[in-house]
């Protein structure tokens, strides 16, 4: 049934990655389709009270065991640890009007002060009459105008197939009260390559540091509680498949 959360067989969960075990990864599969996700927060040394600027990195990969075309990734949902904040006070704002029709380089030049994240995306394109091929685009994340008092991001990507086109995705960051989590972000994936593209990679690092009142302030700020910071994610596909994951990044107090 479409929209139903299918049984997910987790064959590798909470596996340390990176030299410093700075993140945990989850890989899961449904039939031939597999998805892996990681989340990392840096630095790992954080205060017990107050906040310190941090950078959040996430990587989501999608593939198939039988080399078939994966289903189209439709939505990414994230719940972010409540032991952190998003601070946009005094941060320059960029708008979709400024970004319309821009290449990645042009977008980053026009809204340099509002740039709070960078990454890349890849998609497998299966067009009639052509062998499958992969396209790649830089991803830029800009601080957008507040919506109802809530911070927003604008994700920018660029494709050249079937024609050059700027892809813009507004992202609203909501405040929530769900146990460990205090923020929610929902990302609606744009149509890629005229509907012939299936996203297979989405990765980005979000964070920016500026000075305010003589001290450093981050776009994301956090403190360490319980030895970890946690992100809950869910990937939803157009065929109804859903992959949930809880990702933990260890932290520790100053020694």
C-alpha positions, 0 to 999 in steps of 0.5 A: 500500500502506498505511503505505508511504512514497510518493514525495514531490515537493518543489517548494519546499525550504529557502526562507527565511521571516521578515524575518531568515531565521530559519527554513527551510520545506519544502513537499511534495505527493502528488497533490492533498495538500500539506503545509508545515512550518517550524521556528524557534529563537530567539534566533539568537545562541548560545554555542559551549559551554554552553547558553542558553535558547531557544524552538522554534516549529513550524508544520505546515499541510495542504491540498489543491489541488483543495479536497477534504477532506485525509486525516487527520493521524495522527502527527507525529514530530520528531527534535531537534538534539543540541546542546541539552537539555531541563531540567525540574529544579525546574519544576512538573508538571501531570497529566492528572487536573488537566486533564480537563474543562478549557477552555483558560483553566481549564487554563492557570490550574490549571497556570500554573507548568507551562505551557511552550508555547502555540499553536493548532490548526485542523481541517476538519470534514465532517459529514453534512448540513452544509457543511464548516467549520473549527474552531479551538482554543488549544493549551497544552503543560504539563510532565508527570510524568517517565516512566521518567526521561524528560521528558514534555509534555501537550498540551491542546486543546478542541473544541465540535463535536459536543459540548464536549470536552477533548483531552489528548495525552501526549508523551514526549521520548526521548533518542536517538543518531542523528547530528545528533539527540539527542531524539525526540518522537512526537505522536499526533493525537487524534480531532477532532470525533467523527472528522469533523475533519481537522487542517489546522494545528498550530502552537506555540512551546515554551520557558520561562525560570526562575531557578535558582541565580542564573542563567536556565535554559530548558525548552529550552537550546542552543548553536550548532554548525556555524552551525545547529540542526536538526529532522527531522520526519515527518507520517503520515496515516491513508491511509498517506501520509508526508511527511518533512522536514529543517528548519534554523534558522541560529545564530551565535556572539556577535560 
